[in-house]
Amino acid sequence: MRSTRKTSLLAAPLVTAALLTLSACGGSTDGSEDDAAKPARKPAAAVSVKTVDSALGKILVDDSGRTLYGFTKDKPGAGNCDADCIAVWPALTSAKDVKAGAGADAALLKEAKLGEGAEQATYGDWPLYYYVGDATPGDVNGQGLDGEWFVIAADGKLIRKAV
């Protein structure tokens, strides 16, 4: 009996602290929220792809100048890059439709479903990826890696030559 009482005495302050913490983190449970207390959200920025001149010819980049790649193991319009792959080769995704910028052909620009509502931009038949090893706009450090990753030309084809 003594140990039960001791446990109860120790547990009570812990439960109270946990409830106070949860109430401080939670919102109202009736679905209403005070609009004045909500932080202002910026609308998602539209993303575009364009072409730029490089040592490989005209290549596809995003609106920030970051090089976009295709993966030879992908099927037309469908990515085949798993979670480990995506960690090194992040997909070009956007909450809004990706637009064609200077030099890019809007007819080649589409989207592929990734699951749970996410969509990856595709150009030609190739889902678009970045390479984490590209530090600055215009870098093409992923070109030819593992014989599977290549920059994409303005015509939507992979450029398979070395830098």
N, C-alpha and C positions, 0 to 999 in steps of 0.2 A: 504494500500500500504506500509505503514511504517513497519508493521510486516513481510511482505513478504521479503522486502529488508534486514531486520534484520536476518531473518531465512536464507536467501541466504548467507549472510556474515558469519554466524556461521557455516553453512553446508559446505562451500567450504574447509576450513582447515581440517574438519573431513574426507571428501571424499578424499582429497589429501593424508592424513595420511593412510587411509585404502588402497588406491592404492599402496602406497609405501610399506606397510606391505605385501600385496599380491605379489608384484613383487619380494620382497626379499625371500619369501617362495617358490615360484613356480620355475619350471624348464622351459626348452624351450617348446614351443607349437608345434614345427614341428616334434616331436618324436625323435630328435637327442639329444644325451647327450655326454658330454665330459667324456670319459672313465677314464681319469686321475683324474677327480674330484670324481669318485665313490669310496666309501669305499670298501675295500676288504671284501668279504663275505666268511665266513668259510662254507665249506660244512656241511650239516646236519649230525650229528653223527648217526651211526646206533645204534639201541637199541636191546638188547637181553634179553631173559628170561632164568633163570636157576633154579635149585633146591638147597635148603640148608636144613640142619638138624635143626629142631626146637623142642620145647616142644610138638608140634602137629604132629611130624613126618617130612618127607620130604615135603617141601612146595615150591611153585613157588614164585620167587622174580625177580626183574629186575636186570640189570647188576650192579646197585649200591647197591643191597641188600635190596631194599625196597619191602615189602610184597605186593603181588597181591591178590585181592579178587574177588569172584563171588557174584552175586546178584540173589537171588532165584526168583525174579519177572521177570528176563530176560527169553527170549525164546532162544532155541538153536541157537547160532550164531547171535542173534539180541538183542541189549541193550534196556532196558526199564527204563533208569534212566533219568529223566527230568532235566531241568536247575538247580532247587533247589538241587536236588540230586547230580548232577555233582559238585556243589560247595563244597560238603563235600566228595564226592567219585569221584575224577577226573579219567577220562578214560585214559588207556594207549594207546596213539596215537603216531605215528611217521611219519615223511615225507618219510622215507625209510622203506622197509620191516623189520619187527621185526624178529630176528634170534633166533634159539634155541641154548642155551648155555649148559654148563655142567649139565647133568641129565635131561634136558628137551627133550621131544619127538618132533622132528620137524614135524612129521605127525599130531600132535595135534594142532599145531600152525597155525592159519589162521587169516583172517581179516574180519571185518564186516563194511559195509558202515554206516557212521553217517550222511551223507548229505553234500552237497557242497564240495565233494572231500575228506573230512576227513574220515579216516579209524581207527577203534579201533581194537587192537589186541585181538584175542580170543584164548583160550586154551581149548581143548576138545570142549564142547558146550558153554563154559562160556566166555562172554566178560570180559576183565580184567580191574580192577579198583584199585586205591590206596585209602588209607584212610588218611585224613588230620590229624587225631589224632595220627598217627605213626610219632614220632619225629626222630627216628634214625633207621638205617638199622636193620632188625631183629625184630622190634616191631610188635606185632600182636594185637594192641589195638582195632581193628575193628572186631575181631573174635566174631561171634555170635550176633553182634549188631542187635537189633530189631528182632532177630530170622530170619534175611534175608541176612546177610552178612557173608561169610565164606571164609577162605583161601582155596587155590586150591592145591591139592596134585599133585605129579609128574605124576599120571595116568590121570589127567584132571578132577577128581571128587572133589566135595566140601568136606572138612573135617568139619563135623558138631559137633565135640566134644568141650568141654570147655577147656580153657587154664589151 
